[in-house]
Amino acid sequence: MMRRFATATGIGLVLAVSGIGIHTAVAKANDNSVVVAERADNFRLVDAEGRAHELYRLKDASAIVFATHALGASDMQKFAPEIEALKAAYADKGVEFMMINATGKDNRDAVAAEAEKLGLSMPVLMDDMQLVSGHLGVTSTSQVFVVNPKNWEVVYHGALNRTLAEGKKPKGASYAADAIDAVIAGQPVSVETVAAKGTSIAFPDRTAAAKVAHANISYAEEVAPILEAKCVTCHQEGSIAPFAMDRYEVVKGFAPMIRESIRTDRMPPWDADPHVGTFKDDASLTEEQAKTLINWIEAGAPRGEGADPLAAERRVAPEWPLGEPDLIVEIPEYTVPASGVVDYQYPMVPNPLTEGKWVKASTAKVSQRQAVHHILSGLLPEGTTFGDSMEALGGTVGGYTVGMESVVQPENIGVYVPPGGNWGYQMHYTPFGKEVVSAEKIGLYFYDEDELPELRMRETALVDQFITLPPHDGNHKEVAYFQFPADAILHTAVVHAHYRGTYSKLELQKPGEEPEVILNVPFYDFNWQRMYEFEEPIDIPAGSKLIATYIYDNSARNPANPDPSEEVTWGDQSFEEMFYTSLRYRWKDETVDNPVNYTEQMLEGRLIGMMDDNLDEKVQVEELRGPFARLAPQFALGDVNKDGGIDAQEFVPIMKMLQSQSRRGSEEPSAGE
């Protein structure tokens, strides 16, 4: 149901909208050309700081207020302090406030700078495609929308108060406050709309001509080709998706779900921020593609004329998407129980190679997608196990996470696999209510002898094993880094956390420079672990830091959270947590004929990188974490140069002392001896 009003309507939430190339105007009451939503549909938008916000996660709020904002709009000088005062008045009443930048044109960094200058403490959401604000019925800046999160009804939209609407301060002046109070009290709102004065915002897709154009979007020539390019790979017979997009009737039936999946940025599953870097094999929809699909669906998903491209041929997912492998590795079967906790399994396979090979690609064929969380692999010399050599893990002979079945090396780069020993696999199984037998296969593809690579790929992970998530904390931040001791080239990054992970970014800080974000993941999705390969590999000079930041939601608002009352630390199981960014890189001066490896040297400083939250290359006493926390009383002894921190050189004797204590502890007789 829709109703026509001068401004957009919101449900217990306040938005602010920003714009470029706009003119000041007074929004007209009862402007019948604008349709205002009676209820707010779910959405996910990224704010000016690069973090995502999803509306329906705020269902426990007492009310939600959206406020509209435009970059450089003169009315924001008066509006910003008024909306901040309203937010402060409800600080202890569970009301959520947000702003929305709805022009689709404003620069994110400029919006963030202006928000800071205006003193805005609420996030400014960037509605780049105008899908959310257009649906709500936004017409100008300085509008507010109050939403009731119990039913998502937009109960009020328009001017914040009489001061802004009429330019004076009479008593009983706050329309938005009255609406918020009514929502909290469970009472009807007495005033549903009041015309707001603000800077008008153009919505090209909301004009009469645009509506006609949307009704004439061709399924055969415009919609189906987008689905073929971005969706059918998964949505075909035998593939990972729950249904196949094999004809118009299926797409029409799932149209509401497709619309919501696009508005909440769940599909296609690609979490990298399009405003930060470019990546190979980008699976995301372009803005034009997303708007075409949404506008077509909202026009009723018309069939139109022309043959149905999706029904033209039967599409079946190939057994091996990269073609028949040169070698197929069968991982030993494992019976996954219906319930309980399964410890990591470490099956070994005898190395079938009689001579060394260079791997150019690998693919995992997973028989039980619901049960298999991940597969990692490594090389184990004769007589060793993963317990002896955990650093062997690195995907050398194949791997898997949901959404990352295949890994293809860049041209002329390979991973060397010697003969002899064993291949080890780390298997993470998760019971899902049904006992199943898991039998996974890895397909390996080798370079031919006459086309051997010249360069060698390395792989390791930037981790923080000292993470601690406090109970009921919906915004917990952890930071870690390591430093490159030699010039390198970074090719890929994989972000990995568990159920409580919600955001991650990767920054490169070159010597003497400020950190630069090279990968931003506004909303981390545990169900899709993608490998992001930089379109242009990134040059990393010696001495540079790679800095990873993770934010975790250990609150009840996280629908995947197993228990928000628990303090959570690093652990293997999904109900525990991880901070793990897998990186593929090569050393700049290394070739196949000139093997060098500085990885061990790089990892020597990893412990400091886990604790050094202020990134000064030293650990202060308040930064001591994990087993090192017990050293706090002796901190002054470790700080040899008395500069208030323990650096890498001072850390060496501390590590030797701890290792010595550990060895002595393991040699002590048990109580029963």
PASE-595778 format. One record per residue (C-alpha): x, y, z; residue number from 1; residue in three letters. Coordinates in pm, whole numbers, padded with zeros to 5 digits. Layout:
PASE-595778
u:v:w:nr:rest
X:Y:Z:NUM:ala
...
END
This chain:
PASE-595778
u:v:w:nr:rest
00000:00000:00000:1:met
00122:00350:-00084:2:met
00004:00701:-00012:3:arg
00094:01032:-00171:4:arg
00262:01296:00042:5:phe
00499:01587:00001:6:ala
00786:01406:00174:7:thr
00908:01059:00243:8:ala
00776:00860:00533:9:thr
00987:00659:00777:10:gly
00937:00407:01055:11:ile
01101:00490:01388:12:gly
01420:00590:01197:13:leu
01559:00930:01091:14:val
01743:00970:00757:15:leu
01947:01255:00617:16:ala
01995:01296:00241:17:val
02278:01473:00055:18:ser
02317:01586:-00306:19:gly
02515:01765:-00580:20:ile
02383:02007:-00840:21:gly
02060:02074:-00651:22:ile
01861:02391:-00589:23:his
01686:02521:-00278:24:thr
01310:02488:-00275:25:ala
01019:02442:-00038:26:val
00864:02097:-00058:27:ala
00494:02125:-00131:28:lys
00245:01954:00097:29:ala
00024:01698:-00076:30:asn
00246:01687:-00383:31:asp
00059:01412:-00567:32:asn
00354:01337:-00794:33:ser
00544:01169:-00508:34:val
00434:00839:-00360:35:val
00531:00782:00002:36:val
00566:00427:00129:37:ala
00336:00321:00410:38:glu
00601:00075:00527:39:arg
00977:00072:00497:40:ala
01118:-00227:00310:41:asp
01436:-00385:00432:42:asn
01759:-00247:00286:43:phe
02131:-00244:00338:44:arg
02330:00072:00271:45:leu
02696:00163:00325:46:val
02766:00477:00526:47:asp
03016:00751:00445:48:ala
03276:00572:00661:49:glu
03246:00251:00456:50:gly
03037:00034:00692:51:arg
02704:-00125:00605:52:ala
02376:-00093:00795:53:his
02072:-00319:00752:54:glu
01731:-00184:00852:55:leu
01572:-00502:00983:56:tyr
01856:-00559:01230:57:arg
01708:-00264:01422:58:leu
01381:-00440:01501:59:lys
01451:-00413:01874:60:asp
01469:-00031:01860:61:ala
01188:00161:02024:62:ser
01165:00382:01713:63:ala
01374:00461:01404:64:ile
01432:00807:01260:65:val
01572:00881:00912:66:phe
01680:01234:00817:67:ala
01765:01356:00468:68:thr
02087:01540:00384:69:his
02259:01680:00076:70:ala
02624:01773:00043:71:leu
02657:02150:00054:72:gly
02286:02215:00115:73:ala
02255:02546:00302:74:ser
01962:02430:00516:75:asp
02183:02162:00679:76:met
02352:02432:00889:77:gln
02026:02479:01079:78:lys
01900:02123:01049:79:phe
02209:01941:01183:80:ala
02205:02089:01537:81:pro
01827:02040:01559:82:glu
01842:01669:01465:83:ile
02138:01616:01697:84:glu
01943:01777:01983:85:ala
01652:01541:01915:86:leu
01889:01243:01910:87:lys
02038:01351:02244:88:ala
01691:01382:02396:89:ala
01624:01014:02320:90:tyr
01972:00883:02392:91:ala
01852:00650:02669:92:asp
01523:00543:02509:93:lys
01643:00304:02240:94:gly
01567:00528:01941:95:val
01792:00483:01636:96:glu
01886:00784:01423:97:phe
02040:00775:01073:98:met
02086:01005:00778:99:met
02054:00913:00411:100:ile
02240:01073:00126:101:asn
01990:01019:-00157:102:ala
02124:01210:-00454:103:thr
02324:00922:-00595:104:gly
02601:01168:-00684:105:lys
02781:01280:-00370:106:asp
03135:01176:-00292:107:asn
03158:00955:00014:108:arg
03473:01115:00155:109:asp
03327:01463:00109:110:ala
03008:01360:00287:111:val
03210:01216:00577:112:ala
03409:01539:00606:113:ala
03097:01754:00602:114:glu
02922:01532:00856:115:ala
03215:01581:01093:116:glu
03207:01955:01034:117:lys
02833:01968:01104:118:leu
02881:01770:01425:119:gly
02667:01475:01312:120:leu
02710:01175:01538:121:ser
02476:00948:01340:122:met
02586:00750:01033:123:pro
02518:00903:00692:124:val
02401:00623:00462:125:leu
02493:00656:00095:126:met
02191:00570:-00120:127:asp
02394:00562:-00441:128:asp
02115:00412:-00653:129:met
01831:00612:-00489:130:gln
01643:00288:-00436:131:leu
01574:00338:-00065:132:val
01496:00709:-00060:133:ser
01303:00683:-00386:134:gly
01086:00410:-00235:135:his
01029:00607:00085:136:leu
00925:00917:-00108:137:gly
01208:01158:-00027:138:val
01180:01492:-00206:139:thr
01427:01721:-00028:140:ser
01677:01763:00250:141:thr
01576:01842:00609:142:ser
01301:01580:00600:143:gln
01254:01322:00872:144:val
01083:00984:00858:145:phe
00975:00815:01177:146:val
00935:00436:01152:147:val
00773:00193:01392:148:asn
01000:-00114:01399:149:pro
00720:-00335:01530:150:lys
00551:-00330:01189:151:asn
00789:-00109:00984:152:trp
00511:00147:00929:153:glu
00616:00499:00835:154:val
00413:00692:01088:155:val
00540:01043:01019:156:tyr
00732:01224:00746:157:his
00814:01587:00688:158:gly
00950:01877:00890:159:ala
01144:01801:01206:160:leu
00974:02078:01404:161:asn
00790:02409:01369:162:arg
01113:02600:01407:163:thr
01239:02458:01078:164:leu
00898:02451:00911:165:ala
00791:02805:01006:166:glu
01111:02977:01116:167:gly
00999:03033:01477:168:lys
01000:02853:01811:169:lys
00645:02816:01946:170:pro
00570:02573:02227:171:lys
00493:02215:02135:172:gly
00713:02259:01831:173:ala
00852:01908:01756:174:ser
00646:01699:01515:175:tyr
00911:01426:01502:176:ala
00933:01406:01884:177:ala
00556:01374:01908:178:asp
00563:01089:01657:179:ala
00849:00914:01840:180:ile
00665:00943:02170:181:asp
00352:00796:02013:182:ala
00546:00499:01872:183:val
00713:00431:02208:184:ile
00375:00452:02385:185:ala
00205:00232:02127:186:gly
-00037:00511:02038:187:gln
-00148:00649:01700:188:pro
00041:00950:01565:189:val
-00173:01265:01569:190:ser
00013:01447:01286:191:val
00135:01228:00998:192:glu
00297:01488:00774:193:thr
00402:01854:00771:194:val
00569:02020:00473:195:ala
00946:02052:00518:196:ala
01165:02334:00390:197:lys
01479:02202:00229:198:gly
01690:02157:-00079:199:thr
01501:01962:-00345:200:ser
01654:01639:-00477:201:ile
01598:01508:-00827:202:ala
01488:01146:-00877:203:phe
01522:01068:-01249:204:pro
01370:00719:-01207:205:asp
01058:00865:-01044:206:arg
00938:01078:-01336:207:thr
00636:00984:-01544:208:ala
00859:00922:-01845:209:ala
01080:00692:-01639:210:ala
00779:00490:-01522:211:lys
00678:00434:-01885:212:val
01034:00330:-01966:213:ala
01042:00085:-01674:214:his
00722:-00080:-01795:215:ala
00890:-00131:-02131:216:asn
01212:-00289:-02001:217:ile
01266:-00594:-02218:218:ser
01292:-00923:-02034:219:tyr
01446:-01092:-02337:220:ala
01697:-00820:-02430:221:glu
01779:-00651:-02096:222:glu
01681:-00862:-01794:223:val
01771:-01215:-01904:224:ala
02123:-01117:-02021:225:pro
02197:-00970:-01675:226:ile
02077:-01290:-01508:227:leu
02285:-01499:-01748:228:glu
02596:-01293:-01675:229:ala
02569:-01262:-01296:230:lys
02326:-01525:-01162:231:cys
02290:-01838:-01376:232:val
02635:-01978:-01292:233:thr
02500:-02060:-00947:234:cys
02130:-02072:-01040:235:his
02146:-02371:-01273:236:gln
02082:-02741:-01242:237:glu
02340:-02912:-01021:238:gly
02494:-02590:-00891:239:ser
02499:-02433:-00546:240:ile
02180:-02220:-00561:241:ala
01844:-02361:-00437:242:pro
01664:-02306:-00769:243:phe
01754:-02280:-01137:244:ala
01680:-01966:-01339:245:met
01587:-02170:-01646:246:asp
01282:-01977:-01774:247:arg
01087:-01655:-01733:248:tyr
00817:-01814:-01513:249:glu
01076:-01904:-01248:250:val
01223:-01553:-01246:251:val
00874:-01401:-01225:252:lys
00785:-01625:-00929:253:gly
01099:-01534:-00740:254:phe
01086:-01164:-00837:255:ala
01001:-01036:-00484:256:pro
01290:-01235:-00340:257:met
01526:-01110:-00612:258:ile
01421:-00751:-00535:259:arg
01490:-00792:-00163:260:glu
01821:-00971:-00228:261:ser
01940:-00677:-00439:262:ile
01815:-00411:-00194:263:arg
01989:-00585:00095:264:thr
02302:-00654:-00115:265:asp
02289:-01028:-00041:266:arg
02298:-01130:-00405:267:met
02508:-01172:-00602:268:pro
02740:-01274:-00318:269:pro
03022:-01025:-00356:270:trp
03109:-00823:-00048:271:asp
03397:-00603:-00168:272:ala
03321:-00230:-00162:273:asp
03299:-00102:-00523:274:pro
03432:00236:-00405:275:his
03765:00079:-00299:276:val
03982:-00089:-00561:277:gly
03892:-00302:-00861:278:thr
03904:-00681:-00873:279:phe
03915:-00954:-01132:280:lys
03602:-01165:-01187:281:asp
03387:-00909:-01003:282:asp
03057:-01093:-00948:283:ala
02860:-00790:-00828:284:ser
02588:-00612:-01021:285:leu
02673:-00273:-01162:286:thr
02446:00012:-01051:287:glu
02285:00011:-01396:288:glu
02221:-00365:-01380:289:gln
02076:-00348:-01027:290:ala
01844:-00060:-01114:291:lys
01730:-00234:-01433:292:thr
01629:-00543:-01236:293:leu
01460:-00348:-00955:294:ile
01272:-00116:-01191:295:asn
01159:-00412:-01402:296:trp
01034:-00602:-01096:297:ile
00855:-00297:-00954:298:glu
00689:-00248:-01294:299:ala
00536:-00594:-01252:300:gly
00813:-00801:-01416:301:ala
00649:-00789:-01761:302:pro
00729:-01072:-02003:303:arg
00726:-00859:-02316:304:gly
00818:-00993:-02657:305:glu
01102:-01208:-02781:306:gly
01225:-01561:-02718:307:ala
01323:-01655:-02363:308:asp
01707:-01670:-02350:309:pro
01702:-01865:-02023:310:leu
01487:-02140:-02174:311:ala
01682:-02163:-02499:312:ala
01904:-02443:-02373:313:glu
01930:-02669:-02071:314:arg
02208:-02549:-01844:315:arg
02378:-02801:-01616:316:val
02670:-02715:-01389:317:ala
02985:-02895:-01512:318:pro
03141:-03152:-01283:319:glu
03474:-02968:-01313:320:trp
03424:-02601:-01406:321:pro
03788:-02560:-01513:322:leu
03780:-02874:-01727:323:gly
03906:-03223:-01654:324:glu
04187:-03200:-01392:325:pro
04535:-03337:-01447:326:asp
04508:-03507:-01108:327:leu
04210:-03582:-00884:328:ile
04278:-03621:-00511:329:val
04019:-03813:-00311:330:glu
04012:-03697:00050:331:ile
03927:-03986:00287:332:pro
03557:-04011:00371:333:glu
03428:-03884:00704:334:tyr
03090:-03942:00865:335:thr
02958:-03609:00993:336:val
02717:-03663:01286:337:pro
02375:-03499:01289:338:ala
02465:-03285:01590:339:ser
02741:-03196:01830:340:gly
03084:-03042:01778:341:val
03333:-03196:01537:342:val
03700:-03118:01598:343:asp
03909:-03033:01294:344:tyr
04005:-03347:01105:345:gln
04351:-03388:00948:346:tyr
04346:-03666:00688:347:pro
04663:-03735:00492:348:met
04698:-03857:00135:349:val
05024:-04012:00008:350:pro
05185:-03783:-00248:351:asn
05109:-03947:-00585:352:pro
05372:-03741:-00771:353:leu
05698:-03906:-00874:354:thr
05839:-03575:-00996:355:glu
05785:-03213:-00896:356:gly
05500:-03020:-01055:357:lys
05397:-02655:-01079:358:trp
05029:-02601:-00991:359:val
04842:-02347:-01205:360:lys
04490:-02404:-01061:361:ala
04280:-02616:-00827:362:ser
03910:-02690:-00782:363:thr
03724:-02855:-00495:364:ala
03428:-03084:-00562:365:lys
03230:-03090:-00237:366:val
02969:-03360:-00184:367:ser
02816:-03215:00135:368:gln
02799:-02837:00105:369:arg
02602:-02795:00427:370:gln
02855:-02992:00628:371:ala
03190:-02875:00488:372:val
03293:-02535:00620:373:his
03642:-02528:00474:374:his
03932:-02732:00339:375:ile
04293:-02621:00380:376:leu
04592:-02813:00253:377:ser
04968:-02834:00282:378:gly
05277:-03038:00209:379:leu
05408:-03273:00478:380:leu
05759:-03420:00450:381:pro
05792:-03791:00515:382:glu
05740:-03872:00882:383:gly
05565:-03546:00977:384:thr
05205:-03451:01046:385:thr
05019:-03121:01068:386:phe
05094:-03124:01439:387:gly
05461:-03101:01351:388:asp
05426:-02843:01078:389:ser
05114:-02627:01103:390:met
05282:-02365:00884:391:glu
05244:-02615:00602:392:ala
04884:-02500:00568:393:leu
04846:-02263:00279:394:gly
04635:-02422:00010:395:gly
04933:-02570:-00173:396:thr
04739:-02870:-00305:397:val
04387:-02731:-00317:398:gly
04132:-02584:-00079:399:gly
03773:-02474:-00037:400:tyr
03543:-02231:00136:401:thr
03184:-02153:00045:402:val
03197:-01939:-00267:403:gly
03561:-02019:-00342:404:met
03572:-02359:-00503:405:glu
03846:-02275:-00755:406:ser
04179:-02093:-00734:407:val
04356:-01998:-01057:408:val
04710:-01862:-01046:409:gln
04790:-01551:-01252:410:pro
04963:-01612:-01583:411:glu
05326:-01720:-01555:412:asn
05299:-01774:-01177:413:ile
05280:-02111:-01006:414:gly
05303:-02303:-00680:415:val
05563:-02579:-00664:416:tyr
05475:-02926:-00535:417:val
05774:-03158:-00483:418:pro
05754:-03538:-00491:419:pro
05755:-03750:-00177:420:gly
05592:-03720:00165:421:gly
05222:-03668:00212:422:asn
04957:-03413:00136:423:trp
04764:-03305:00443:424:gly
04415:-03157:00454:425:tyr
04253:-02965:00736:426:gln
03880:-03040:00730:427:met
03625:-02829:00917:428:his
03290:-03008:00936:429:tyr
02974:-02856:01083:430:thr
02678:-03081:01175:431:pro
02346:-02959:01033:432:phe
02083:-03196:01174:433:gly
02142:-03496:00949:434:lys
02415:-03758:00956:435:glu
02600:-03761:00622:436:val
02910:-03915:00471:437:val
03139:-03648:00331:438:ser
03360:-03752:00039:439:ala
03540:-03455:-00114:440:glu
03766:-03437:-00417:441:lys
04033:-03189:-00522:442:ile
04118:-03136:-00887:443:gly
04469:-03009:-00962:444:leu
04588:-02851:-01286:445:tyr
04960:-02842:-01364:446:phe
05176:-02639:-01596:447:tyr
05297:-02837:-01896:448:asp
05669:-02905:-01911:449:glu
05708:-02673:-02210:450:asp
05531:-02377:-02041:451:glu
05670:-02372:-01689:452:leu
05611:-02050:-01491:453:pro
05886:-01800:-01425:454:glu
05747:-01667:-01094:455:leu
05643:-01829:-00766:456:arg
05336:-01754:-00554:457:met
05355:-01747:-00174:458:arg
05066:-01760:00071:459:glu
05026:-01682:00440:460:thr
04769:-01534:00676:461:ala
04750:-01213:00875:462:leu
04592:-01328:01202:463:val
04520:-01211:01555:464:asp
04484:-01502:01795:465:gln
04442:-01270:02095:466:phe
04095:-01138:02006:467:ile
03843:-01110:02289:468:thr
03483:-01009:02222:469:leu
03297:-00874:02527:470:pro
02939:-00993:02584:471:pro
02659:-00785:02427:472:his
02906:-00568:02234:473:asp
02771:-00497:01886:474:gly
03069:-00292:01769:475:asn
03390:-00456:01890:476:his
03706:-00365:01698:477:lys
04030:-00564:01662:478:glu
04342:-00464:01465:479:val
04656:-00655:01362:480:ala
04937:-00618:01108:481:tyr
05265:-00753:00985:482:phe
05554:-00581:00815:483:gln
05713:-00685:00486:484:phe
06093:-00716:00518:485:pro
06147:-00710:00140:486:ala
05975:-00575:-00171:487:asp
05668:-00779:-00261:488:ala
05367:-00789:-00494:489:ile
05023:-00858:-00340:490:leu
04778:-01049:-00561:491:his
04480:-01159:-00350:492:thr
04313:-01135:-00010:493:ala
04049:-01349:00161:494:val
03865:-01216:00467:495:val
03766:-01478:00724:496:his
03578:-01454:01052:497:ala
03292:-01656:01202:498:his
02930:-01582:01297:499:tyr
03004:-01256:01477:500:arg
03224:-01100:01210:501:gly
03048:-00805:01048:502:thr
03310:-00577:00886:503:tyr
03669:-00589:00767:504:ser
03918:-00373:00584:505:lys
04276:-00416:00468:506:leu
04512:-00118:00460:507:glu
04858:-00072:00315:508:leu
05089:00166:00498:509:gln
05407:00237:00305:510:lys
05709:00374:00496:511:pro
05655:00738:00590:512:gly
05299:00746:00449:513:glu
04945:00731:00588:514:glu
04755:00400:00558:515:pro
04557:00349:00238:516:glu
04253:00120:00224:517:val
04303:-00141:-00049:518:ile
04010:-00371:00038:519:leu
03692:-00276:00222:520:asn
03422:-00527:00315:521:val
03131:-00319:00450:522:pro
02923:-00622:00551:523:phe
03109:-00950:00601:524:tyr
02901:-01257:00514:525:asp
03011:-01577:00686:526:phe
02829:-01782:00422:527:asn
03044:-01654:00133:528:trp
03423:-01661:00168:529:gln
03541:-01496:-00153:530:arg
03895:-01450:-00280:531:met
03945:-01095:-00405:532:tyr
04212:-01073:-00674:533:glu
04332:-00720:-00738:534:phe
04286:-00612:-01100:535:glu
04633:-00460:-01077:536:glu
04860:-00642:-00829:537:pro
04968:-00407:-00551:538:ile
05328:-00305:-00507:539:asp
05449:-00338:-00146:540:ile
05784:-00171:-00073:541:pro
06006:-00318:00198:542:ala
05910:-00187:00542:543:gly
05541:-00153:00454:544:ser
05267:-00275:00686:545:lys
04953:-00461:00586:546:leu
04695:-00369:00851:547:ile
04373:-00564:00897:548:ala
04076:-00431:01093:549:thr
03780:-00646:01194:550:tyr
03458:-00542:01367:551:ile
03242:-00800:01542:552:tyr
02876:-00792:01645:553:asp
02840:-00994:01964:554:asn
02493:-00854:02035:555:ser
02140:-00988:02010:556:ala
02094:-00779:01694:557:arg
02318:-01024:01508:558:asn
02076:-01299:01395:559:pro
02364:-01546:01351:560:ala
02504:-01492:01702:561:asn
02495:-01823:01896:562:pro
02498:-01650:02237:563:asp
02544:-01273:02290:564:pro
02598:-01325:02664:565:ser
02927:-01510:02607:566:glu
03274:-01359:02605:567:glu
03421:-01493:02281:568:val
03786:-01564:02200:569:thr
03983:-01717:01913:570:trp
03884:-02075:01837:571:gly
03843:-02332:01561:572:asp
03468:-02378:01587:573:gln
03220:-02146:01422:574:ser
03064:-02051:01758:575:phe
03410:-01920:01854:576:glu
03582:-01648:01649:577:glu
03867:-01582:01413:578:met
04062:-01290:01274:579:phe
04218:-01434:00960:580:tyr
04308:-01258:00634:581:thr
04465:-01499:00387:582:ser
04707:-01334:00142:583:leu
04872:-01451:-00179:584:arg
05184:-01259:-00278:585:tyr
05524:-01301:-00434:586:arg
05862:-01164:-00344:587:trp
05971:-00914:-00606:588:lys
06321:-01055:-00650:589:asp
06215:-01421:-00647:590:glu
06189:-01631:-00960:591:thr
06160:-02003:-01018:592:val
06531:-02011:-01096:593:asp
06620:-01783:-00803:594:asn
06414:-01900:-00501:595:pro
06416:-01668:-00200:596:val
06167:-01653:00083:597:asn
06137:-01383:00348:598:tyr
05809:-01514:00492:599:thr
05964:-01656:00808:600:glu
06140:-01325:00870:601:gln
05810:-01143:00817:602:met
05626:-01366:01062:603:leu
05883:-01308:01336:604:glu
05712:-00976:01407:605:gly
05361:-01119:01391:606:arg
05311:-01131:01768:607:leu
05385:-00760:01806:608:ile
05146:-00691:01519:609:gly
04871:-00875:01705:610:met
04908:-00659:02015:611:met
05023:-00322:01881:612:asp
04683:-00154:01845:613:asp
04824:00199:01807:614:asn
05055:00084:01523:615:leu
05373:00240:01667:616:asp
05573:-00084:01622:617:glu
05598:-00127:01999:618:lys
05381:-00290:02263:619:val
05279:-00076:02561:620:gln
05186:-00239:02889:621:val
04814:-00184:02831:622:glu
04845:-00363:02494:623:glu
04978:-00691:02638:624:leu
04742:-00969:02527:625:arg
04697:-01343:02569:626:gly
04982:-01521:02751:627:pro
05186:-01201:02748:628:phe
04940:-01024:02979:629:ala
05105:-01196:03276:630:arg
05424:-01006:03198:631:leu
05268:-00674:03300:632:ala
05436:-00663:03646:633:pro
05779:-00715:03481:634:gln
05711:-00483:03187:635:phe
05978:-00232:03292:636:ala
06243:-00505:03277:637:leu
06154:-00584:02916:638:gly
06155:-00216:02818:639:asp
06532:-00196:02803:640:val
06558:00148:02640:641:asn
06287:00288:02873:642:lys
06078:00443:02593:643:asp
05751:00306:02733:644:gly
05720:00022:02480:645:gly
05872:-00314:02391:646:ile
05996:-00322:02031:647:asp
06088:-00618:01811:648:ala
06448:-00633:01934:649:gln
06342:-00621:02300:650:glu
06081:-00887:02230:651:phe
06337:-01156:02141:652:val
06459:-01234:02498:653:pro
06098:-01228:02622:654:ile
06004:-01499:02371:655:met
06303:-01708:02471:656:lys
06204:-01678:02838:657:met
05845:-01784:02770:658:leu
05958:-02078:02559:659:gln
06194:-02187:02835:660:ser
05914:-02166:03092:661:gln
05689:-02367:02863:662:ser
05950:-02641:02823:663:arg
06010:-02659:03198:664:arg
05636:-02681:03258:665:gly
05599:-02973:03018:666:ser
05883:-03161:03192:667:glu
05731:-03138:03541:668:glu
05583:-03468:03670:669:pro
05206:-03491:03690:670:ser
05026:-03513:04026:671:ala
04984:-03889:03988:672:gly
05352:-03965:03935:673:glu
END
